[in-house]
Amino acid sequence: MPISGDIYKRIGQAAAGAVSVVTAYERSGNEVVGLTVSSFVTLSFEPPLVMFAIQHNANSYPSIVASRVFGVSLLCAQQVEVARRFATKKPDKTRNMTFERGTSLPVPLISGSLAQIECLTSQIFISGDHAIVVGLVEAARTHHGEPLLYFARKFGSFAPLAGDAGD
């Protein structure tokens, strides 16, 4: 018998994750759609693959899974408002925002993020109430800064432990 929803929520709260915004152009090609995720992970070095999970009832779900390309912006600690904006189901979450355009693929990217990743959709797996989207990385840029993290339903930043040399 599966665990209860309350226990499952507590498991999610115990898992810290980096905060990213996944973006694409809606099916008409005019509007940007996107969502905040803490499920973004690197999957494979050869070939370079990444993945994230998107809930079926997310407003951006139809456009993201129909798109053959998507962008991922790993947010820095100063971008908590961007994370909050894309975490809502509001239809106007991109209003008054400007986006950088990918250098290799036509994807919108968040300016000032720690990393900007341009992906071709490689595979989509349906699992429970989510789709797992796998992307082949075609281009990426990284910048210096501190990551925005999500833990116990709160945003925060990283603090290294005393004595950690960071090898």
C-alpha positions in Angstrom: 0.0 0.0 0.0 1.5 3.4 -0.9 2.3 6.0 1.7 -0.1 8.8 2.6 -0.1 12.2 0.9 1.0 13.8 4.2 4.1 11.6 4.6 4.9 12.1 0.9 4.7 15.9 1.3 7.1 15.7 4.3 9.6 13.7 2.1 9.5 16.5 -0.5 10.1 19.1 2.2 13.2 17.2 3.4 14.8 17.3 -0.1 16.7 20.5 -0.8 17.0 21.4 -4.5 18.4 24.1 -6.8 15.7 26.3 -8.2 15.4 26.6 -12.0 12.9 28.1 -14.5 12.1 26.0 -17.5 10.9 28.1 -20.5 9.7 27.6 -24.0 7.6 29.5 -26.6 3.9 28.6 -26.6 2.6 26.7 -29.5 1.8 29.9 -31.5 5.5 30.9 -31.0 4.6 34.4 -29.7 4.4 34.1 -25.9 6.8 32.7 -23.4 5.6 29.9 -21.1 7.5 28.6 -18.1 7.5 27.2 -14.7 9.7 27.0 -11.6 11.1 23.6 -10.9 13.4 22.1 -8.2 13.4 18.8 -10.1 16.0 19.8 -12.7 19.0 17.4 -12.8 21.9 16.5 -15.0 21.3 13.0 -16.3 24.2 12.0 -18.6 27.6 13.3 -19.7 27.7 11.4 -23.0 25.5 12.5 -24.6 24.9 15.6 -22.4 21.4 15.0 -21.1 19.3 16.9 -18.5 15.8 16.3 -17.2 13.0 17.8 -15.2 9.5 16.9 -14.1 6.3 18.8 -15.0 2.9 18.2 -13.5 0.1 17.5 -16.0 -2.1 20.3 -14.6 0.6 23.0 -15.0 -0.5 25.9 -17.2 2.7 25.5 -19.3 2.4 21.7 -19.6 0.8 21.6 -23.2 3.3 24.0 -24.7 6.4 22.6 -22.9 5.7 19.0 -23.8 4.7 19.9 -27.4 7.8 22.0 -27.9 10.8 20.4 -29.4 13.1 22.8 -27.6 13.3 24.4 -24.1 15.5 26.5 -22.0 16.6 26.1 -18.4 17.8 29.0 -16.2 19.4 28.0 -12.9 18.5 30.9 -10.7 20.9 32.8 -8.4 20.0 33.7 -4.8 19.0 37.2 -5.8 16.3 35.9 -8.2 13.7 34.7 -5.6 11.0 36.9 -7.1 11.6 35.3 -10.5 11.1 31.9 -8.9 7.9 33.0 -7.2 6.6 34.5 -10.4 7.0 31.3 -12.4 5.7 29.1 -9.5 2.2 30.6 -9.9 -0.5 29.5 -12.3 -1.2 33.1 -13.3 -1.5 33.5 -17.0 0.5 36.8 -17.1 3.6 35.7 -15.2 5.9 36.8 -18.1 4.3 40.3 -18.3 6.9 43.1 -18.2 9.8 40.6 -18.4 12.5 40.5 -21.0 14.2 37.3 -22.0 17.5 36.5 -23.6 17.2 34.3 -26.6 19.3 31.2 -26.9 22.5 31.3 -29.1 21.9 27.9 -30.7 18.2 27.2 -30.2 15.1 29.5 -30.2 14.5 29.4 -26.4 13.8 32.1 -23.9 16.3 32.4 -21.0 16.3 34.4 -17.8 19.0 37.1 -17.6 21.4 37.0 -14.7 20.9 33.3 -13.9 23.8 31.1 -12.8 23.4 28.9 -15.9 21.5 29.1 -19.1 20.9 25.8 -20.9 19.5 25.3 -24.3 17.9 21.8 -25.0 16.4 19.8 -27.7 13.6 17.6 -26.3 14.9 14.1 -26.4 12.3 12.0 -24.6 9.2 12.4 -22.6 8.0 9.8 -20.1 4.6 9.9 -18.4 4.8 8.8 -14.8 2.0 9.4 -12.3 0.7 12.9 -12.4 3.9 14.2 -14.0 5.8 14.0 -17.3 9.6 13.6 -17.1 11.2 15.6 -19.9 14.7 14.7 -21.0 16.7 17.2 -23.0 19.8 17.0 -25.1 22.0 20.0 -24.2 22.9 21.9 -27.4 24.4 25.0 -25.7 25.1 26.3 -22.2 26.6 29.2 -20.3 27.5 29.6 -16.7 28.1 32.6 -14.5 29.5 33.1 -11.0 27.2 33.6 -8.0 25.3 31.8 -5.3 22.4 29.4 -6.1 18.8 29.8 -5.1 17.8 26.8 -3.2 14.4 25.4 -2.0 14.0 23.5 1.2 11.1 22.9 3.6 8.8 25.1 1.4 11.3 28.1 1.8 13.8 29.7 -0.5 17.4 30.1 0.7 21.0 30.1 -0.4 24.0 28.0 0.1 26.5 28.2 3.0 29.5 25.9 2.9 30.3 24.0 6.0 33.4 25.1 8.0 36.5 23.3 6.9 35.1 22.2 3.5 37.9 22.8 1.0 35.5 22.4 -2.0 37.7 19.9 -3.9 
